């Protein structure tokens, strides 16, 4: 009896390009069969019984047993066993590297011709590329040609900016123009039309690149005059997808350019009360005209508001407001002032700013929106719990508590802040006392009942998604007199322990009115049951039970009521149950400390073991 002897050396079997057929013959003397024994084989590769290692490899990295595509070279190690005809074996370790990175490919849309614009207009175009390596990041840049003035290409591929006019040194630009004025734009702009061509490059995180040429035509707005002979009303038949400059012409266009806001929409941050604040808004007029700034705090922001017409009634007005003590200088755009002392509040102020030509106010920019949060004397008055509420299992009863500690003992109410995007797990709700009550749904945002996941979003070591399991919501706490009015954002994760629902079956007593009154007076007597001692008082799943019920069975499959009734008809009969003595059960935290106690009354069935028909002692049995 002789064991197999390997002739193929251990170690690497080479580097293989993914999705190309690969084959290598393993060899060992005195061998009848070969078999994969352990380790990880690249996806698409197999070891045949004859020792042939072959297949169409894919760049797949097995992490925790779940295959996940990666965009980097993946090396797999595995063990092959050679077996002789008399059952003796010899094992050998091999490795194989699959090269996986792919080049990004710039998408066909938008097309190379980005269209035509008048100078002074906004260009806002997203360039995109497809990369089959899901973890690759992309970075964009211009590598050749010229972008139009005022336009930039961000690293994320956004082509954005207001098209700056190209000044003309010839013609009749204006009464105060000479060669010295041209460089500073200190005049009414006279521009020329120009076609721009440029080349962009996208680079992925492995250094692989793709390039594409683009062009954009920028027409001078000065051609929009009645005496211009280059454009005539019968020279163009517009279509919805036309890229020609004639498609941009409408009857209300003229040669003046509206100013625009340079300052982007922003959250200006959080400011403590009793403080000074200053911030400058910047605008630009490409005609070189003087501009002024205007701040809007809610007047005529509705769908039916346009300008300052007679129809700006209360239904049109928005909910925007300025922080107290602040004002905007119409000439410089500086917002300055002193925020006065405020009570224990946290308030979000939203407002909009625009700029316009001083001498032609009908030419104005779009509104740009800003947010500024002012915090009053909350510190030392209101203390919120940890913003990370941890996780909760699907199907679990909520024991979440977001109540804040109020140092002056003033009563506060809780609600979801309406101006925030709130998302609570399905089945849960926020009560006015700050408790989050309910039972988490067994299903959450998922695809194919949880079998399809968006893997490898952040790291090749992460095999399952989390974005559809994280919930964020903002809770507002306020007093009736609003001297306390603050909010806090919380997050909670869903742990999908099971997708299969289960139910509990209870029996419920329906006593006569007199007996119900006795029970109600007992459980509502604050002298006997102090509300401060009740765990999650007000939560229907905890606290004081308003109805008399008893648990019969738990962990049942959810079925229609008729199925339960049919089953009960087989093995149940009318009976009288009596109260026994008071008993106590204890609930503990994970660390073994006490959590709460359950005080309950034992039910006594004096008919146990008695046949309901003969009233004689009878062994227990069950009808099928």
TORGU-626660 format. One line per 3 residues: their letters; for each residue x, y, z of C-alpha. Coordinates in pm, whole numbers, plus 50000, padded with zeros to 5 digits. Example, Ala and Ser with C-alpha at 12.3 -4.5 7.8 and 13.67 -1.06 7.14 Angstrom:
<badrens>
as = 51230,49550,50780; 51367,49894,50714;
</badrens>
This chain:
<badrens>
xxx = 50000,50000,50000; 50155,50328,49880; 50016,50675,49948;
xxx = 49993,50930,49668; 50299,51150,49613; 50240,51503,49485;
xxx = 50443,51622,49189; 50262,51959,49149; 50441,52191,49392;
xxx = 50238,52356,49666; 50179,52731,49663; 50042,52959,49397;
xxx = 49882,52834,49077; 49922,53178,48922; 49715,53490,48858;
xxx = 49399,53448,48652; 49188,53710,48476; 48824,53697,48584;
xxx = 48564,53568,48336; 48831,53407,48114; 48847,53028,48093;
xxx = 49128,52881,48302; 49259,52522,48332; 49553,52355,48504;
xxx = 49624,51987,48561; 49722,51880,48912; 49945,51577,48934;
xxx = 50027,51322,49200; 50161,50966,49149; 49967,50657,49261;
xxx = 49641,50862,49260; 49295,50742,49164; 49090,51054,49237;
xxx = 49132,51418,49335; 48889,51624,49543; 48857,51972,49692;
xxx = 48896,51927,50068; 48884,52262,50242; 48955,52634,50215;
xxx = 48805,52865,49954; 48794,52804,49581; 48741,53108,49357;
xxx = 48383,53124,49235; 48354,52950,48898; 48655,52721,48962;
xxx = 48620,52351,49038; 48852,52057,49100; 48753,51752,48899;
xxx = 48810,51394,49009; 49085,51366,48745; 49278,51654,48901;
xxx = 49184,51916,48644; 49133,52258,48803; 48923,52456,48559;
xxx = 48641,52705,48507; 48543,53067,48443; 48669,53249,48750;
xxx = 48494,53550,48891; 48645,53791,49137; 48449,53679,49441;
xxx = 48576,53696,49795; 48404,53463,50042; 48353,53640,50372;
xxx = 48171,53458,50649; 48033,53216,50389; 47863,53486,50180;
xxx = 48010,53560,49835; 48073,53927,49770; 48210,54092,49461;
xxx = 48522,54299,49516; 48714,54538,49296; 49061,54431,49406;
xxx = 49273,54124,49337; 49153,53832,49550; 49380,53546,49656;
xxx = 49214,53220,49758; 49378,52932,49943; 49243,52578,49934;
xxx = 49341,52217,49997; 49317,51937,49742; 49319,51572,49850;
xxx = 49470,51298,49633; 49338,50946,49707; 49496,50619,49594;
xxx = 49298,50316,49481; 49347,50154,49822; 49218,50460,50015;
xxx = 49543,50628,50121; 49544,51007,50095; 49783,51299,50056;
xxx = 49679,51665,50091; 49837,51975,49942; 49771,52349,49985;
xxx = 49739,52570,49678; 49652,52934,49617; 49515,53124,49319;
xxx = 49479,53498,49258; 49188,53632,49056; 49244,53980,48918;
xxx = 48918,54168,48949; 48950,54544,48893; 48764,54679,48589;
xxx = 48794,55013,48412; 48518,55269,48467; 48316,55360,48158;
xxx = 48170,55709,48121; 47800,55681,48041; 47662,55778,47701;
xxx = 47422,56024,47862; 47460,56312,47879; 47588,56313,47524;
xxx = 47913,56476,47419; 47717,56779,47302; 47592,56934,47626;
xxx = 47375,57180,47435; 47355,57558,47403; 47312,57828,47665;
xxx = 47301,58204,47684; 47573,58360,47896; 47447,58443,48243;
xxx = 47251,58117,48258; 47313,57836,48505; 47461,57510,48381;
xxx = 47396,57214,48610; 47486,56878,48455; 47590,56556,48629;
xxx = 47845,56340,48449; 47830,55974,48544; 48030,55659,48485;
xxx = 47962,55289,48531; 48207,55072,48722; 48130,54704,48775;
xxx = 48354,54701,49083; 48100,54800,49350; 48344,54930,49611;
xxx = 48533,55161,49379; 48509,55535,49430; 48538,55779,49140;
xxx = 48704,56115,49100; 48650,56351,48805; 48870,56623,48657;
xxx = 48928,56821,48336; 49244,56710,48154; 49219,56915,47835;
xxx = 49045,57206,47665; 48863,57490,47839; 48555,57505,48056;
xxx = 48327,57807,48012; 48408,58088,48252; 48228,58053,48586;
xxx = 48181,57677,48549; 48364,57412,48750; 48371,57031,48743;
xxx = 48357,56882,49091; 48536,56560,49184; 48193,56394,49198;
xxx = 48128,56478,48831; 47896,56778,48870; 47939,57044,48603;
xxx = 47801,57355,48770; 47823,57732,48744; 47685,58055,48602;
xxx = 47816,58117,48252; 48033,58428,48260; 48008,58650,47949;
xxx = 48319,58670,47731; 48381,59046,47681; 48430,59179,47334;
xxx = 48705,59434,47264; 48535,59542,46945; 48193,59674,46863;
xxx = 48003,59918,47078; 48003,59782,47435; 47889,60095,47617;
xxx = 47939,60465,47680; 48213,60427,47943; 48417,60144,47795;
xxx = 48777,60155,47687; 49058,59900,47686; 49130,59964,48052;
xxx = 48774,59882,48155; 48750,59548,47985; 48954,59357,48240;
xxx = 48748,59470,48538; 48395,59441,48397; 48326,59794,48523;
xxx = 48069,59854,48249; 47751,59716,48095; 47878,59388,47953;
xxx = 47914,59344,47579; 47998,58980,47506; 48065,58739,47223;
xxx = 47938,58389,47153; 48182,58100,47192; 48191,57722,47160;
xxx = 48384,57539,47433; 48542,57197,47397; 48703,57006,47683;
xxx = 48805,56655,47790; 48721,56502,48126; 48870,56201,48299;
xxx = 48724,55978,48568; 48962,55778,48788; 48852,55494,49016;
xxx = 49015,55393,49342; 49241,55141,49166; 49381,55406,48930;
xxx = 49189,55290,48623; 49058,55571,48403; 48813,55664,48132;
xxx = 48795,55985,47927; 48533,56161,47716; 48517,56480,47510;
xxx = 48238,56732,47562; 48131,57059,47404; 47896,57338,47503;
xxx = 47795,57646,47308; 47758,57974,47499; 47574,58245,47306;
xxx = 47604,58612,47384; 47290,58751,47543; 47357,59071,47349;
xxx = 47215,58909,47035; 46868,58923,47197; 46783,59261,47049;
xxx = 46530,59361,46788; 46796,59487,46547; 46987,59158,46545;
xxx = 46989,58997,46200; 47148,58666,46303; 46824,58525,46448;
xxx = 46486,58552,46281; 46147,58425,46393; 46113,58196,46091;
xxx = 46462,58045,46106; 46394,57770,46356; 46129,57509,46427;
xxx = 46182,57407,46793; 46173,57049,46919; 46168,56927,47277;
xxx = 46516,56772,47257; 46682,57039,47046; 47033,57143,47151;
xxx = 47043,57456,46935; 47049,57801,47093; 46729,57894,46909;
xxx = 46544,57649,47134; 46624,57871,47433; 46462,58181,47284;
xxx = 46129,58298,47422; 45938,58620,47365; 46019,58757,47712;
xxx = 46398,58729,47678; 46614,59039,47639; 46980,59129,47665;
xxx = 46981,59185,48043; 47120,58916,48267; 46955,58845,48603;
xxx = 47193,58841,48902; 47249,58520,49096; 47339,58420,49448;
xxx = 47695,58296,49490; 47625,58175,49845; 47482,57823,49833;
xxx = 47192,57698,50047; 47330,57600,50386; 47265,57517,50747;
xxx = 47440,57803,50924; 47485,57591,51233; 47376,57621,51595;
xxx = 47418,57939,51798; 47380,57988,52173; 47150,58271,52280;
xxx = 47287,58593,52438; 47542,58612,52157; 47649,58812,51852;
xxx = 47632,58671,51502; 47741,58784,51154; 47734,58619,50814;
xxx = 47768,58763,50464; 47556,58657,50168; 47728,58707,49832;
xxx = 47562,58770,49499; 47687,58858,49152; 47555,59051,48855;
xxx = 47719,58956,48525; 47612,59287,48366; 47818,59469,48626;
xxx = 47510,59644,48767; 47475,59732,49136; 47279,59472,49331;
xxx = 47096,59473,49660; 46985,59191,49890; 46645,59101,50024;
xxx = 46555,58857,50299; 46224,58671,50297; 46077,58528,50617;
xxx = 45743,58390,50509; 45556,58661,50318; 45426,58535,49986;
xxx = 45621,58215,49956; 45319,58006,49855; 45235,57850,49521;
xxx = 45017,58143,49424; 45260,58419,49516; 45448,58607,49247;
xxx = 45618,58935,49317; 45423,59169,49545; 45076,59146,49395;
xxx = 44734,59187,49557; 44678,58811,49583; 44929,58750,49863;
xxx = 44678,58655,50128; 44743,58450,50440; 44702,58120,50254;
xxx = 45009,58199,50047; 45246,58270,50330; 45511,58025,50440;
xxx = 45646,57933,50785; 45986,58103,50752; 46119,58337,51019;
xxx = 46434,58523,51119; 46613,58476,51452; 46532,58767,51683;
xxx = 46785,59049,51680; 46927,58981,51332; 46892,59192,51019;
xxx = 47044,59204,50669; 47219,59506,50516; 47063,59541,50170;
xxx = 47382,59681,50018; 47654,59453,50155; 47459,59134,50223;
xxx = 47587,59114,50581; 47345,58960,50832; 47442,59087,51176;
xxx = 47295,59140,51520; 47265,59026,51879; 47061,58719,51978;
xxx = 46883,58813,52304; 46844,58586,52605; 46587,58311,52552;
xxx = 46421,58050,52772; 46490,57675,52762; 46415,57644,52391;
xxx = 46581,57512,52079; 46439,57670,51765; 46515,57621,51397;
xxx = 46479,57942,51195; 46442,57911,50819; 46461,58205,50581;
xxx = 46543,58283,50220; 46773,58542,50059; 46780,58680,49706;
xxx = 46961,58958,49523; 46832,59193,49254; 46943,59482,49033;
xxx = 46916,59802,49232; 46788,60007,48937; 46589,59723,48779;
xxx = 46449,59520,49072; 46243,59306,48838; 46567,59128,48750;
xxx = 46629,58909,49052; 46791,58583,49152; 46624,58267,49274;
xxx = 46558,58240,49646; 46835,58062,49839; 46729,57899,50165;
xxx = 46914,57889,50496; 46865,57744,50844; 46999,57875,51174;
xxx = 46933,57700,51507; 46920,57907,51826; 46958,57734,52164;
xxx = 46823,57906,52474; 46906,57830,52837; 46856,57455,52796;
xxx = 47181,57353,52964; 47106,57259,53322; 46730,57258,53261;
xxx = 46669,56982,53005; 46889,56675,52979; 46810,56424,52706;
xxx = 46897,56053,52717; 47160,55902,52488; 47069,55970,52125;
xxx = 47163,55615,52021; 46876,55399,52143; 47050,55075,52045;
xxx = 46863,54801,51862; 46533,54619,51888; 46434,54280,51747;
xxx = 46159,54234,51493; 45842,54127,51674; 45965,54265,52009;
xxx = 45766,54487,52243; 45916,54833,52276; 46068,54938,52605;
xxx = 46219,55254,52455; 46204,55568,52664; 46307,55911,52529;
xxx = 46191,56118,52828; 46420,56406,52918; 46518,56505,53268;
xxx = 46378,56851,53355; 46559,57010,53649; 46280,57251,53744;
xxx = 46025,56963,53745; 45803,57144,53496; 45567,56910,53314;
xxx = 45644,56862,52945; 45475,56687,52656; 45642,56497,52375;
xxx = 45573,56472,52004; 45758,56403,51680; 45899,56731,51550;
xxx = 45693,56811,51245; 45963,57003,51057; 46198,56704,51058;
xxx = 46192,56385,50850; 46087,56128,51110; 46099,55754,51066;
xxx = 46000,55519,51347; 46009,55141,51300; 45674,55012,51179;
xxx = 45448,54924,51470; 45592,55182,51712; 45455,55520,51815;
xxx = 45563,55804,52041; 45330,55879,52331; 45287,56225,52482;
xxx = 45460,56102,52800; 45782,56025,52610; 45743,55646,52591;
xxx = 45780,55472,52255; 45519,55200,52265; 45403,54914,52045;
xxx = 45541,54602,51885; 45794,54611,51603; 45667,54462,51279;
xxx = 45817,54131,51175; 45889,54278,50834; 46095,54587,50762;
xxx = 46234,54742,50444; 46376,54443,50261; 46381,54277,49922;
xxx = 46271,53920,49846; 46183,53866,50214; 46534,53949,50320;
xxx = 46713,53715,50077; 46839,54003,49861; 47078,54249,50026;
xxx = 47291,54536,49901; 47622,54400,50017; 47964,54556,50045;
xxx = 47846,54914,50059; 48115,55030,50299; 48367,54752,50335;
xxx = 48449,54413,50184; 48430,54277,50539; 48063,54372,50573;
xxx = 47830,54114,50420; 47489,54255,50491; 47313,54585,50459;
xxx = 47223,54822,50737; 47074,55128,50566; 46725,54976,50558;
xxx = 46748,54890,50929; 46843,55229,51076; 46568,55469,51176;
xxx = 46603,55834,51276; 46344,56057,51434; 46336,56389,51620;
xxx = 46142,56429,51945; 46012,56765,52063; 45965,56831,52435;
xxx = 45763,57138,52530; 45575,57288,52823; 45228,57436,52795;
xxx = 45364,57790,52833; 45649,57713,52586; 45917,57829,52828;
xxx = 46057,57485,52752; 46059,57399,52383; 46347,57187,52258;
xxx = 46408,56879,52048; 46656,56595,52007; 46724,56349,51725;
xxx = 46742,55977,51806; 46845,55669,51610; 46747,55306,51650;
xxx = 46844,54991,51458; 46621,54696,51370; 46765,54352,51438;
xxx = 46588,54105,51201; 46585,53808,51439; 46290,53648,51261;
xxx = 46060,53726,50970; 45793,53473,51079; 45519,53628,51291;
xxx = 45396,53466,51611; 45106,53546,51838; 44991,53496,52196;
xxx = 44644,53373,52289; 44464,53526,52587; 44133,53473,52757;
xxx = 43955,53785,52876; 43703,53816,53159; 43381,54006,53092;
xxx = 43235,54066,53437; 42915,54256,53507; 42929,54634,53555;
xxx = 42940,54617,53934; 43239,54382,53927; 43415,54597,53667;
xxx = 43375,54899,53893; 43533,54708,54181; 43832,54611,53964;
xxx = 43866,54965,53826; 43863,55124,54171; 44132,54880,54280;
xxx = 44381,54940,53998; 44322,55318,53987; 44370,55376,54359;
xxx = 44687,55587,54379; 44712,55518,54753; 44752,55147,54687;
xxx = 44934,55169,54353; 45158,55475,54333; 45186,55589,53966;
xxx = 45555,55667,54027; 45615,55299,54105; 45459,55169,53785;
xxx = 45696,55050,53513; 45619,55230,53184; 45296,55376,53313;
xxx = 45064,55441,53021; 45207,55166,52799; 44930,54919,52718;
xxx = 45184,54634,52706; 45317,54715,53055; 45199,54934,53341;
xxx = 44858,54868,53491; 44633,54637,53292; 44291,54789,53240;
xxx = 44129,54457,53149; 44124,54119,53320; 44297,53868,53097;
xxx = 44513,53560,53124; 44772,53412,52890; 44670,53073,52749;
xxx = 44948,53003,52497; 45234,53190,52329; 45441,53145,52015;
xxx = 45142,53046,51800; 45132,53076,51424; 44903,53364,51325;
xxx = 44575,53226,51184; 44224,53358,51137; 43995,53369,51440;
xxx = 43774,53088,51310; 44066,52842,51335; 44106,52918,51705;
xxx = 43732,52889,51764; 43716,52552,51588; 44006,52420,51796;
xxx = 43852,52546,52120; 43520,52383,52036; 43692,52044,52041;
xxx = 43855,52064,52383; 43695,52347,52585; 43374,52393,52778;
xxx = 43212,52662,52990; 43373,52683,53328; 43403,52912,53629;
xxx = 43752,53031,53718; 43824,53187,54055; 44087,53424,54184;
xxx = 44361,53271,54392; 44625,53457,54588; 44848,53746,54482;
xxx = 45183,53645,54336; 45494,53825,54214; 45721,53749,53916;
xxx = 46053,53924,53861; 46206,54058,53537; 46582,54114,53521;
xxx = 46821,54312,53306; 47092,54138,53105; 47341,54204,53387;
xxx = 47120,54033,53642; 46991,54347,53812; 46622,54388,53879;
xxx = 46416,54550,53605; 46054,54534,53721; 45812,54311,53909;
xxx = 45485,54169,53784; 45209,54145,54041; 44937,53905,53932;
xxx = 44651,53695,54064; 44660,53320,54017; 44352,53168,53854;
xxx = 44206,52859,54019; 44014,52596,53823; 43830,52375,54069;
xxx = 43698,52162,53785; 44035,52029,53675; 44005,51651,53630;
xxx = 43623,51656,53640; 43416,51547,53341; 43188,51839,53254;
xxx = 42904,51604,53163; 42913,51336,53434; 43077,51559,53699;
xxx = 43290,51257,53791; 43671,51248,53816; 43808,51165,53470;
xxx = 44165,51144,53333; 44259,51431,53104; 44224,51365,52730;
xxx = 44218,51557,52405; 43980,51519,52114; 44142,51496,51772;
</badrens>
